């Protein structure tokens, strides 16, 4: 059966249009890939590889080698495809060993094991062991963890002391087991790092007095706890069985198992009301005293959160970049999830890269309400 000529012409034009659209899409893709190679864009690593015809080498888009001319460029979807064409791996970006970000993460992982050994190695010794320069090791460490190697090592050893003091017969035993050459060296900075002395840790924070109070706020039932240094916990009621107050108090007792916890709805009423007021007026949070308790990196992230303007949001990667640790966005997200000071340390202002709301310790609905309230507050002041 022969189709009418007009129908045949219509089908032919549709095929031509489809082919032209496909070619235009491919041209755009090639242009994007060329721009990624020109700018050495690390976000393109793993999406494609490029080969240099004149040298027979293939690389990651972010390779620090001199960018080739466009007419000397070949694009490959996979490394295997490049090798099948006879190209060999670049000795600078080493594409056969994973993306640069994956290679950096692996190096830092190995470095962490060496720094955390029973007989802790120096940073210089670790660099020699990994066959890289000391400065490069420091740079990689900061990019991945947000800390310098020595800072990470000290934080890790302090954490070891905090964990092992509970089981050790003497505090000094835990100190030496963690790799400290002397107790004096450890005591010089331990209290500021751990927010309590090793002896107090050994007793499960026994002897430390923490007060707390419960109150209602627009986002539900709230528990506020404080030490003599400032606020150390602000928690919304979690989901589960039992009354909200019971769940909140159980959560606090679990975190500070042997501390002296005293409910104080009277003397702490002003402090609690100041926290509640932060829902309506988030700028007031800046004036509240804080007792931040976490690792060195966690505290660094939490302090960065305090700098996010009211009514604005940032992505985890943007927060990491602002801290000078662009490759530690996953660690930043973990630190945000560990925040125990709701509202005041505004982890609710951190969102996914596409702007959508990710998980929130106290529920995504509360996160959405907090952000909406802040935007409304900013808009009302601007009008």
C-alpha contacts under 8 A as a table, 3 or more apart, distances in Angstrom:
res1	aa1	res2	aa2	distance
3	X	7	X	6.36
3	X	8	X	6.26
4	X	7	X	5.34
4	X	8	X	6.37
5	X	8	X	5.06
5	X	9	X	6.13
6	X	9	X	5.08
6	X	10	X	6.14
7	X	10	X	4.99
7	X	11	X	6.22
8	X	11	X	5.19
8	X	12	X	6.04
9	X	12	X	4.97
9	X	13	X	6.15
10	X	13	X	5.20
10	X	14	X	6.30
11	X	14	X	5.09
11	X	15	X	6.27
12	X	15	X	5.16
12	X	16	X	6.24
13	X	16	X	4.98
13	X	17	X	6.04
14	X	17	X	5.04
14	X	18	X	6.11
15	X	18	X	5.08
15	X	19	X	6.18
16	X	19	X	5.10
16	X	20	X	6.09
17	X	20	X	5.06
17	X	21	X	6.05
18	X	21	X	5.07
18	X	22	X	6.15
19	X	22	X	5.04
19	X	23	X	6.17
20	X	23	X	5.07
20	X	24	X	6.10
21	X	24	X	5.08
21	X	25	X	6.14
22	X	25	X	5.11
22	X	26	X	6.20
23	X	26	X	5.01
23	X	27	X	6.11
24	X	27	X	5.00
24	X	28	X	6.24
25	X	28	X	5.15
25	X	29	X	6.24
26	X	29	X	4.98
26	X	30	X	6.11
27	X	30	X	5.08
27	X	31	X	6.11
28	X	31	X	5.04
28	X	32	X	6.14
29	X	32	X	5.08
29	X	33	X	6.18
30	X	33	X	5.08
30	X	34	X	6.08
31	X	34	X	5.04
31	X	35	X	6.16
32	X	35	X	5.13
32	X	36	X	6.19
33	X	36	X	4.95
33	X	37	X	6.30
34	X	37	X	5.16
34	X	38	X	6.18
34	X	70	X	7.47
35	X	38	X	4.96
35	X	39	X	6.10
36	X	39	X	5.24
36	X	40	X	5.69
36	X	41	X	5.01
36	X	44	X	6.68
36	X	61	X	6.23
36	X	62	X	7.71
37	X	40	X	4.93
37	X	41	X	6.62
37	X	50	X	7.98
37	X	61	X	4.73
37	X	62	X	6.57
37	X	67	X	6.86
38	X	41	X	7.91
38	X	67	X	6.19
39	X	62	X	7.61
40	X	61	X	5.49
40	X	62	X	3.80
40	X	63	X	6.28
40	X	64	X	7.09
41	X	44	X	5.75
41	X	45	X	7.48
41	X	61	X	6.23
41	X	62	X	5.10
42	X	45	X	5.37
42	X	61	X	6.83
42	X	62	X	4.96
42	X	100	X	7.99
44	X	47	X	5.44
44	X	48	X	7.01
44	X	61	X	6.20
44	X	62	X	7.48
45	X	48	X	6.63
45	X	49	X	7.60
45	X	60	X	5.68
45	X	61	X	5.76
45	X	62	X	6.60
45	X	99	X	5.92
45	X	100	X	7.72
46	X	49	X	7.36
46	X	60	X	7.39
46	X	98	X	7.84
46	X	99	X	6.16
47	X	77	X	6.99
48	X	60	X	7.36
48	X	61	X	7.45
48	X	75	X	7.08
48	X	76	X	5.83
48	X	77	X	4.65
48	X	78	X	6.13
49	X	58	X	6.62
49	X	59	X	5.70
49	X	60	X	5.18
49	X	61	X	6.27
49	X	75	X	5.98
49	X	76	X	5.09
49	X	77	X	6.21
49	X	78	X	6.47
49	X	79	X	6.63
49	X	82	X	7.80
50	X	58	X	5.42
50	X	59	X	5.50
50	X	60	X	6.62
50	X	61	X	6.73
50	X	73	X	6.66
50	X	74	X	5.47
50	X	75	X	4.53
50	X	76	X	5.82
51	X	56	X	6.72
51	X	57	X	5.59
51	X	58	X	3.99
51	X	59	X	6.33
51	X	73	X	5.82
51	X	74	X	4.79
51	X	75	X	6.23
51	X	76	X	7.34
51	X	82	X	7.13
51	X	87	X	7.03
52	X	55	X	5.65
52	X	56	X	5.63
52	X	57	X	5.56
52	X	58	X	6.29
52	X	68	X	6.60
52	X	72	X	5.81
52	X	73	X	5.13
52	X	74	X	6.32
53	X	56	X	5.29
53	X	57	X	7.48
53	X	72	X	5.33
53	X	73	X	6.18
53	X	74	X	6.85
54	X	72	X	6.71
56	X	86	X	7.25
56	X	87	X	4.83
56	X	88	X	6.33
57	X	87	X	5.19
57	X	88	X	4.91
57	X	89	X	5.72
57	X	90	X	5.62
58	X	79	X	7.96
58	X	82	X	6.73
58	X	87	X	6.00
58	X	88	X	6.09
58	X	89	X	5.36
58	X	90	X	5.77
58	X	95	X	7.74
59	X	63	X	6.19
59	X	89	X	6.62
59	X	90	X	5.57
59	X	93	X	6.48
59	X	94	X	7.30
59	X	95	X	5.93
60	X	63	X	5.33
60	X	93	X	6.54
60	X	95	X	5.96
60	X	99	X	7.25
63	X	92	X	7.14
63	X	93	X	5.39
64	X	92	X	7.45
64	X	93	X	7.42
65	X	92	X	7.29
68	X	72	X	6.24
68	X	73	X	6.50
69	X	72	X	5.21
69	X	73	X	6.61
70	X	73	X	5.28
76	X	79	X	7.07
76	X	81	X	6.19
76	X	82	X	5.92
77	X	81	X	6.86
78	X	81	X	5.24
78	X	82	X	6.70
79	X	82	X	5.10
79	X	83	X	6.29
79	X	95	X	7.33
79	X	96	X	7.03
80	X	83	X	5.08
80	X	84	X	6.05
81	X	84	X	5.07
81	X	85	X	6.47
82	X	85	X	5.22
82	X	86	X	6.70
82	X	87	X	5.50
82	X	88	X	7.71
83	X	86	X	5.03
83	X	87	X	4.93
83	X	88	X	6.19
83	X	89	X	7.99
84	X	87	X	7.31
89	X	94	X	6.04
89	X	95	X	6.16
89	X	96	X	6.52
90	X	93	X	5.92
90	X	94	X	5.31
90	X	95	X	6.78
91	X	94	X	5.29
93	X	100	X	6.70
94	X	97	X	5.74
94	X	98	X	7.50
95	X	98	X	5.56
95	X	99	X	6.32
95	X	100	X	7.88
97	X	103	X	6.87
98	X	102	X	5.90
98	X	103	X	6.24
99	X	102	X	5.15
99	X	103	X	6.22
100	X	103	X	4.97
100	X	104	X	6.01
101	X	104	X	5.11
101	X	105	X	6.14
101	X	327	X	7.43
102	X	105	X	5.07
102	X	106	X	6.19
103	X	106	X	5.14
103	X	107	X	6.27
104	X	107	X	5.15
104	X	108	X	6.17
104	X	140	X	6.31
104	X	144	X	7.49
105	X	108	X	5.17
105	X	109	X	6.04
105	X	144	X	6.48
106	X	109	X	4.98
106	X	110	X	6.29
107	X	110	X	5.23
107	X	111	X	6.12
107	X	130	X	7.52
108	X	111	X	4.82
108	X	112	X	6.01
108	X	137	X	7.90
108	X	140	X	7.04
108	X	141	X	6.01
108	X	144	X	7.36
109	X	112	X	5.12
109	X	113	X	6.50
110	X	113	X	5.20
110	X	114	X	6.46
111	X	114	X	5.12
111	X	115	X	6.08
111	X	126	X	6.31
111	X	130	X	7.73
112	X	115	X	5.03
112	X	116	X	5.93
112	X	153	X	7.80
113	X	116	X	5.13
113	X	117	X	6.14
114	X	117	X	5.25
114	X	120	X	6.84
114	X	121	X	6.31
114	X	126	X	6.68
115	X	120	X	5.21
115	X	121	X	5.41
115	X	122	X	7.20
115	X	123	X	7.59
115	X	126	X	7.41
115	X	149	X	7.92
115	X	153	X	5.92
116	X	119	X	7.93
116	X	120	X	5.84
116	X	121	X	7.97
116	X	153	X	6.59
116	X	156	X	7.08
116	X	157	X	7.48
117	X	120	X	4.98
117	X	121	X	7.27
118	X	177	X	7.57
118	X	178	X	7.26
118	X	179	X	6.54
119	X	179	X	6.24
120	X	179	X	6.37
121	X	125	X	6.12
121	X	126	X	6.45
122	X	125	X	5.16
122	X	126	X	6.33
123	X	126	X	5.14
123	X	127	X	6.28
123	X	134	X	7.17
123	X	149	X	6.60
123	X	150	X	6.82
124	X	127	X	5.14
124	X	128	X	6.38
124	X	134	X	5.86
125	X	128	X	5.11
125	X	129	X	6.17
126	X	129	X	4.94
126	X	130	X	6.19
127	X	130	X	5.16
127	X	131	X	5.98
127	X	132	X	5.34
127	X	133	X	5.88
127	X	134	X	5.24
127	X	137	X	6.29
128	X	131	X	4.86
128	X	132	X	6.31
128	X	133	X	7.34
128	X	134	X	7.84
129	X	132	X	7.95
132	X	136	X	6.70
132	X	137	X	6.78
133	X	136	X	5.20
133	X	137	X	6.30
134	X	137	X	5.09
134	X	138	X	6.32
135	X	138	X	5.13
135	X	139	X	6.18
136	X	139	X	5.00
136	X	140	X	6.06
137	X	140	X	5.15
137	X	141	X	6.01
137	X	149	X	7.94
138	X	141	X	5.09
138	X	142	X	6.21
138	X	148	X	5.70
138	X	149	X	6.16
139	X	142	X	5.29
139	X	143	X	6.25
139	X	148	X	7.76
140	X	143	X	5.11
140	X	144	X	6.23
141	X	144	X	5.32
141	X	145	X	5.76
141	X	146	X	6.97
141	X	147	X	6.42
141	X	148	X	5.90
141	X	149	X	6.13
142	X	145	X	5.41
142	X	146	X	4.35
142	X	147	X	4.74
142	X	148	X	5.37
142	X	149	X	7.73
142	X	324	X	7.62
142	X	325	X	5.68
143	X	146	X	5.78
143	X	147	X	7.99
143	X	324	X	7.24
143	X	325	X	4.25
143	X	326	X	5.67
143	X	327	X	5.02
143	X	328	X	6.11
144	X	325	X	6.51
144	X	326	X	7.55
144	X	327	X	5.04
144	X	328	X	4.61
145	X	297	X	7.69
145	X	325	X	7.06
145	X	327	X	7.85
145	X	328	X	5.54
145	X	331	X	6.81
146	X	297	X	6.62
146	X	320	X	7.94
146	X	323	X	7.41
146	X	324	X	7.14
146	X	325	X	4.85
146	X	328	X	6.38
147	X	151	X	5.96
147	X	152	X	5.95
147	X	297	X	6.71
148	X	151	X	5.23
148	X	152	X	6.26
149	X	152	X	5.12
149	X	153	X	6.11
150	X	153	X	5.01
150	X	154	X	6.16
151	X	154	X	5.27
151	X	155	X	6.14
151	X	296	X	7.82
152	X	155	X	5.12
152	X	156	X	6.02
152	X	296	X	7.88
153	X	156	X	5.08
153	X	157	X	6.16
154	X	157	X	5.12
154	X	158	X	6.12
155	X	158	X	5.15
155	X	159	X	6.16
155	X	193	X	7.93
155	X	295	X	6.56
155	X	296	X	6.37
156	X	159	X	5.03
156	X	160	X	6.23
157	X	160	X	4.90
157	X	161	X	6.29
157	X	178	X	5.38
157	X	179	X	6.99
157	X	180	X	7.96
158	X	161	X	5.06
158	X	162	X	6.25
158	X	178	X	7.52
158	X	186	X	7.99
158	X	190	X	6.95
158	X	193	X	7.69
158	X	194	X	7.65
159	X	162	X	4.98
159	X	163	X	6.27
160	X	163	X	5.18
160	X	164	X	5.95
160	X	174	X	7.93
160	X	178	X	5.83
161	X	164	X	5.23
161	X	165	X	5.64
161	X	174	X	5.45
161	X	175	X	5.75
161	X	177	X	7.87
161	X	178	X	5.96
161	X	198	X	7.53
162	X	165	X	5.63
162	X	166	X	7.43
162	X	194	X	7.77
162	X	198	X	6.75
162	X	201	X	6.30
162	X	202	X	7.80
163	X	166	X	6.23
163	X	167	X	7.92
164	X	167	X	5.43
164	X	168	X	6.03
164	X	174	X	5.69
165	X	168	X	5.09
165	X	169	X	7.94
165	X	170	X	7.47
165	X	171	X	5.83
165	X	173	X	7.99
165	X	174	X	5.29
165	X	175	X	7.99
165	X	198	X	6.81
165	X	199	X	7.83
165	X	201	X	6.69
165	X	202	X	5.00
166	X	201	X	6.73
166	X	202	X	4.35
166	X	203	X	6.84
166	X	204	X	7.07
167	X	202	X	7.61
168	X	171	X	6.62
168	X	173	X	6.30
168	X	174	X	5.88
169	X	173	X	7.09
170	X	173	X	5.28
170	X	174	X	6.93
171	X	174	X	5.33
171	X	175	X	6.39
171	X	198	X	6.55
171	X	199	X	6.57
171	X	202	X	7.46
172	X	175	X	4.94
172	X	176	X	6.22
172	X	183	X	6.42
173	X	176	X	5.36
173	X	177	X	6.06
174	X	177	X	5.03
174	X	178	X	6.22
175	X	178	X	5.35
175	X	179	X	6.99
175	X	180	X	5.97
175	X	182	X	7.72
175	X	183	X	6.36
175	X	186	X	7.12
176	X	179	X	5.30
176	X	180	X	5.12
176	X	181	X	6.50
176	X	182	X	6.97
176	X	183	X	7.43
177	X	180	X	7.39
180	X	183	X	6.96
180	X	185	X	7.06
180	X	186	X	6.56
181	X	185	X	7.29
182	X	185	X	5.50
182	X	186	X	6.84
183	X	186	X	5.16
183	X	187	X	6.08
184	X	187	X	5.18
184	X	188	X	6.15
185	X	188	X	5.43
185	X	189	X	7.72
186	X	189	X	6.22
186	X	190	X	5.93
187	X	190	X	5.15
187	X	191	X	7.13
188	X	191	X	7.96
189	X	192	X	5.91
189	X	193	X	6.46
190	X	193	X	5.06
190	X	194	X	5.94
190	X	195	X	7.91
190	X	196	X	7.86
190	X	197	X	7.00
190	X	198	X	7.84
191	X	194	X	5.29
191	X	195	X	5.21
191	X	196	X	5.11
191	X	197	X	5.28
191	X	198	X	7.90
192	X	195	X	5.29
192	X	196	X	7.47
193	X	294	X	7.97
193	X	295	X	7.48
193	X	296	X	7.43
194	X	197	X	7.25
194	X	293	X	6.92
194	X	294	X	7.42
195	X	291	X	7.98
195	X	293	X	6.46
196	X	200	X	6.24
196	X	201	X	6.86
196	X	205	X	7.31
196	X	208	X	7.94
197	X	200	X	5.19
197	X	201	X	6.38
198	X	201	X	4.90
198	X	202	X	6.12
199	X	202	X	5.03
199	X	203	X	6.59
200	X	203	X	5.22
200	X	204	X	6.38
200	X	205	X	4.57
200	X	206	X	5.63
200	X	207	X	6.60
200	X	208	X	7.20
201	X	204	X	4.80
201	X	205	X	4.75
201	X	206	X	7.31
202	X	205	X	7.06
203	X	206	X	4.83
203	X	207	X	7.90
203	X	258	X	6.82
204	X	256	X	7.40
204	X	257	X	6.30
204	X	258	X	4.74
204	X	259	X	6.67
205	X	208	X	5.69
205	X	256	X	6.91
205	X	257	X	7.51
205	X	258	X	5.43
205	X	259	X	4.77
206	X	258	X	4.89
206	X	259	X	4.57
206	X	260	X	6.50
207	X	259	X	6.12
207	X	260	X	6.25
208	X	259	X	5.33
208	X	260	X	5.89
209	X	227	X	6.66
209	X	259	X	6.30
209	X	260	X	4.81
209	X	261	X	6.20
209	X	262	X	7.48
210	X	225	X	6.65
210	X	226	X	5.72
210	X	227	X	4.96
210	X	228	X	7.88
210	X	259	X	6.98
210	X	260	X	6.07
210	X	261	X	5.03
210	X	262	X	6.35
211	X	225	X	5.55
211	X	226	X	5.52
211	X	227	X	6.56
211	X	261	X	5.70
211	X	262	X	4.76
211	X	263	X	5.70
211	X	264	X	6.07
212	X	223	X	6.94
212	X	224	X	5.44
212	X	225	X	4.05
212	X	226	X	6.30
212	X	261	X	7.23
212	X	262	X	6.29
212	X	263	X	4.94
212	X	264	X	5.70
212	X	265	X	7.39
212	X	268	X	7.58
213	X	223	X	5.84
213	X	224	X	5.49
213	X	225	X	6.60
213	X	263	X	5.64
213	X	264	X	5.45
213	X	265	X	4.93
213	X	268	X	6.86
213	X	269	X	7.71
213	X	272	X	7.13
214	X	221	X	7.27
214	X	222	X	5.67
214	X	223	X	4.57
214	X	224	X	6.39
214	X	245	X	7.34
214	X	265	X	6.95
214	X	272	X	7.90
215	X	221	X	6.00
215	X	222	X	5.34
215	X	223	X	6.57
215	X	272	X	7.31
216	X	219	X	7.97
216	X	220	X	5.87
216	X	221	X	4.70
216	X	222	X	5.95
216	X	276	X	7.88
217	X	220	X	5.32
217	X	221	X	6.23
217	X	222	X	6.75
217	X	276	X	5.73
217	X	279	X	7.92
218	X	279	X	7.41
219	X	236	X	7.99
219	X	366	X	6.59
220	X	236	X	6.83
220	X	237	X	7.25
221	X	236	X	5.92
221	X	237	X	5.71
221	X	244	X	6.82
221	X	245	X	7.60
222	X	234	X	7.08
222	X	235	X	5.74
222	X	236	X	4.67
222	X	237	X	6.27
222	X	248	X	7.86
223	X	233	X	7.66
223	X	234	X	5.68
223	X	235	X	5.22
223	X	236	X	6.46
223	X	237	X	7.70
223	X	248	X	6.44
223	X	249	X	7.83
224	X	231	X	7.43
224	X	233	X	5.80
224	X	234	X	4.61
224	X	235	X	6.67
224	X	272	X	6.36
224	X	275	X	7.98
225	X	231	X	5.99
225	X	232	X	5.82
225	X	233	X	4.98
225	X	234	X	6.44
226	X	229	X	7.51
226	X	230	X	5.36
226	X	231	X	4.20
226	X	232	X	5.14
226	X	233	X	6.76
226	X	291	X	7.68
227	X	230	X	5.34
227	X	231	X	6.43
227	X	232	X	6.69
227	X	291	X	7.26
229	X	289	X	7.09
229	X	290	X	6.83
229	X	291	X	5.57
230	X	288	X	7.73
230	X	289	X	4.61
230	X	290	X	4.43
230	X	291	X	4.78
231	X	234	X	7.54
231	X	288	X	7.76
231	X	289	X	6.14
231	X	290	X	4.66
231	X	291	X	5.28
231	X	292	X	7.76
231	X	341	X	7.77
232	X	290	X	6.49
232	X	291	X	4.96
232	X	292	X	6.13
232	X	293	X	7.04
232	X	340	X	7.52
232	X	341	X	6.86
233	X	340	X	5.38
233	X	341	X	5.15
233	X	342	X	7.85
234	X	340	X	6.05
234	X	341	X	4.52
234	X	342	X	5.25
234	X	343	X	7.90
235	X	248	X	7.22
235	X	340	X	6.62
235	X	341	X	6.78
235	X	342	X	6.03
235	X	362	X	7.83
236	X	248	X	7.41
236	X	342	X	7.56
236	X	362	X	6.26
237	X	244	X	5.49
237	X	245	X	7.35
237	X	247	X	6.64
237	X	248	X	5.57
237	X	362	X	7.79
238	X	244	X	7.45
238	X	247	X	6.86
238	X	248	X	7.19
238	X	362	X	6.80
240	X	247	X	7.68
241	X	247	X	7.94
242	X	246	X	6.50
242	X	247	X	6.63
243	X	246	X	5.25
243	X	247	X	6.33
244	X	247	X	5.18
244	X	248	X	6.16
245	X	248	X	5.14
245	X	249	X	6.10
246	X	249	X	5.24
246	X	250	X	6.00
247	X	250	X	5.11
247	X	251	X	6.12
248	X	251	X	5.14
248	X	252	X	6.36
249	X	252	X	5.06
249	X	253	X	6.15
250	X	253	X	5.12
250	X	254	X	6.12
251	X	254	X	5.18
251	X	255	X	6.42
252	X	255	X	5.22
252	X	256	X	6.23
253	X	256	X	5.18
253	X	257	X	5.11
253	X	258	X	7.83
253	X	261	X	7.67
254	X	257	X	5.09
256	X	259	X	5.43
264	X	267	X	6.10
264	X	268	X	6.03
265	X	268	X	5.77
265	X	269	X	5.85
266	X	269	X	5.41
267	X	270	X	7.48
268	X	271	X	5.34
268	X	272	X	6.11
269	X	272	X	5.13
269	X	273	X	6.03
270	X	273	X	5.16
270	X	274	X	6.15
271	X	274	X	5.05
271	X	275	X	6.45
272	X	275	X	5.13
272	X	276	X	6.30
273	X	276	X	4.93
273	X	277	X	5.99
274	X	277	X	5.05
274	X	278	X	6.58
274	X	284	X	7.73
274	X	288	X	7.95
275	X	278	X	5.28
275	X	279	X	7.63
275	X	285	X	7.22
275	X	343	X	7.95
275	X	344	X	7.40
276	X	279	X	5.91
276	X	280	X	7.85
277	X	280	X	5.48
277	X	281	X	5.96
277	X	282	X	7.61
277	X	284	X	7.58
278	X	281	X	4.70
278	X	282	X	4.33
278	X	283	X	6.99
278	X	284	X	5.75
278	X	285	X	5.86
278	X	343	X	6.94
278	X	344	X	7.23
279	X	282	X	5.74
279	X	343	X	7.01
279	X	370	X	7.04
279	X	373	X	7.68
280	X	373	X	7.20
280	X	374	X	7.90
280	X	377	X	7.93
281	X	284	X	5.89
281	X	374	X	7.99
281	X	377	X	7.71
282	X	285	X	5.76
282	X	310	X	6.85
282	X	343	X	7.68
282	X	344	X	7.70
282	X	374	X	7.10
283	X	286	X	6.06
283	X	310	X	6.89
284	X	287	X	5.85
284	X	288	X	7.45
285	X	288	X	5.50
285	X	343	X	7.87
285	X	344	X	5.21
286	X	306	X	7.82
286	X	344	X	7.69
292	X	299	X	6.69
293	X	299	X	7.30
294	X	297	X	7.92
294	X	298	X	5.66
294	X	299	X	5.88
295	X	298	X	5.10
295	X	299	X	6.17
296	X	299	X	5.32
296	X	300	X	6.24
297	X	300	X	4.96
297	X	301	X	6.27
297	X	335	X	7.77
298	X	301	X	5.13
298	X	302	X	6.16
298	X	332	X	7.83
298	X	335	X	5.12
298	X	336	X	7.84
298	X	338	X	7.91
299	X	302	X	5.00
299	X	303	X	6.09
300	X	303	X	5.26
300	X	304	X	6.28
301	X	304	X	5.00
301	X	305	X	6.30
301	X	323	X	7.77
301	X	332	X	6.49
301	X	335	X	6.61
301	X	336	X	7.31
302	X	305	X	4.99
302	X	306	X	6.56
302	X	335	X	7.62
302	X	336	X	7.20
302	X	339	X	7.32
302	X	345	X	6.42
302	X	347	X	7.81
303	X	306	X	5.15
303	X	307	X	6.97
303	X	345	X	7.86
304	X	307	X	5.34
304	X	308	X	7.19
304	X	319	X	7.51
304	X	323	X	7.12
305	X	308	X	5.53
305	X	345	X	6.33
305	X	346	X	5.87
305	X	347	X	6.28
305	X	349	X	7.86
306	X	344	X	7.99
306	X	345	X	5.87
306	X	346	X	6.46
308	X	312	X	6.86
308	X	313	X	7.22
308	X	314	X	7.77
308	X	346	X	7.89
308	X	349	X	7.36
309	X	312	X	5.66
309	X	313	X	7.98
310	X	374	X	6.28
310	X	375	X	7.78
310	X	378	X	7.50
311	X	371	X	6.61
311	X	374	X	4.81
311	X	375	X	4.62
311	X	377	X	7.77
311	X	378	X	6.19
312	X	349	X	6.70
312	X	375	X	7.68
313	X	349	X	4.64
313	X	350	X	5.57
313	X	351	X	6.67
314	X	318	X	5.99
314	X	319	X	6.40
314	X	349	X	6.50
314	X	350	X	5.07
314	X	351	X	6.12
315	X	318	X	5.08
315	X	319	X	6.22
315	X	350	X	5.36
315	X	351	X	4.87
315	X	352	X	5.26
315	X	353	X	5.13
315	X	355	X	7.37
316	X	319	X	5.13
316	X	320	X	6.22
316	X	329	X	5.35
316	X	330	X	7.60
316	X	332	X	6.51
316	X	333	X	6.17
316	X	350	X	6.20
316	X	351	X	6.63
316	X	352	X	6.62
316	X	353	X	7.23
317	X	320	X	4.99
317	X	321	X	6.11
317	X	326	X	6.55
317	X	327	X	7.64
317	X	328	X	7.65
317	X	329	X	4.83
317	X	353	X	7.44
318	X	321	X	5.03
318	X	322	X	6.09
318	X	326	X	7.71
319	X	322	X	5.08
319	X	323	X	6.36
319	X	329	X	7.49
319	X	332	X	7.61
319	X	350	X	7.96
320	X	323	X	5.16
320	X	324	X	6.50
320	X	325	X	5.17
320	X	326	X	4.97
320	X	327	X	7.05
320	X	328	X	5.96
320	X	329	X	5.29
320	X	332	X	6.43
321	X	324	X	5.08
321	X	325	X	5.40
321	X	326	X	4.12
321	X	327	X	7.70
322	X	325	X	7.44
322	X	326	X	7.69
323	X	326	X	7.61
325	X	328	X	5.63
325	X	329	X	7.93
326	X	329	X	6.76
327	X	330	X	7.99
328	X	331	X	5.22
328	X	332	X	6.15
329	X	332	X	4.86
329	X	333	X	6.16
330	X	333	X	5.10
330	X	334	X	6.39
331	X	334	X	5.07
331	X	335	X	6.25
332	X	335	X	5.07
332	X	336	X	6.22
333	X	336	X	5.08
333	X	337	X	6.29
334	X	337	X	5.07
334	X	338	X	6.35
335	X	338	X	5.01
335	X	339	X	6.56
336	X	339	X	5.36
336	X	347	X	5.66
337	X	347	X	7.85
337	X	360	X	6.95
337	X	361	X	6.02
338	X	361	X	7.98
339	X	342	X	7.26
339	X	345	X	7.42
339	X	347	X	7.29
341	X	344	X	5.90
341	X	345	X	5.56
342	X	345	X	6.06
342	X	346	X	6.83
342	X	347	X	7.69
343	X	346	X	5.28
343	X	347	X	7.73
343	X	348	X	7.58
346	X	349	X	5.78
347	X	350	X	5.71
348	X	351	X	7.60
348	X	360	X	7.00
348	X	367	X	5.47
348	X	370	X	7.39
348	X	371	X	7.28
349	X	371	X	7.06
351	X	354	X	7.92
351	X	355	X	5.70
351	X	356	X	6.04
351	X	357	X	5.21
351	X	358	X	5.95
352	X	355	X	5.21
352	X	356	X	5.42
352	X	357	X	6.23
352	X	358	X	6.09
353	X	356	X	7.46
357	X	364	X	6.96
357	X	367	X	7.79
357	X	368	X	7.53
358	X	364	X	7.15
359	X	363	X	7.03
359	X	364	X	5.97
360	X	363	X	5.08
360	X	364	X	5.30
360	X	367	X	6.62
362	X	366	X	6.76
362	X	367	X	7.75
363	X	366	X	5.52
363	X	367	X	6.58
364	X	367	X	4.86
364	X	368	X	6.19
365	X	368	X	5.14
365	X	369	X	6.26
366	X	369	X	5.03
366	X	370	X	6.11
367	X	370	X	5.19
367	X	371	X	6.27
368	X	371	X	5.25
368	X	372	X	6.07
369	X	372	X	5.06
369	X	373	X	6.01
370	X	373	X	5.14
370	X	374	X	6.19
371	X	374	X	5.08
371	X	375	X	6.15
372	X	375	X	5.19
372	X	376	X	6.07
373	X	376	X	5.14
373	X	377	X	6.11
374	X	377	X	5.01
374	X	378	X	6.21
375	X	378	X	5.12
375	X	379	X	6.04
376	X	379	X	5.09
376	X	380	X	6.04
377	X	380	X	5.25
377	X	381	X	6.34
378	X	381	X	5.26
378	X	382	X	6.21
379	X	382	X	5.04
379	X	383	X	6.24
380	X	383	X	5.33
